[in-house]
């Protein structure tokens, strides 16, 4: 019993299609993660811990106003 070449060729096509779909899915996920997903933090703004912030006491009212 000899396999026909048509069956062997169609198996290769199915494997290639599966690999292409997996590659496109991976690339789409990476693109979404790096470029399209909105970021929660803003660029250039750093938060300062409240324990290191020095509070300035309110100044006396200006008598000339």
Secondary structure, DSSP 8 states (H G I E B T S, - for coil): ----HHHHHHHHHHHHHHHHHHHHHHHHHHHIIIIIS--SS-TT-----GGG----------TT-
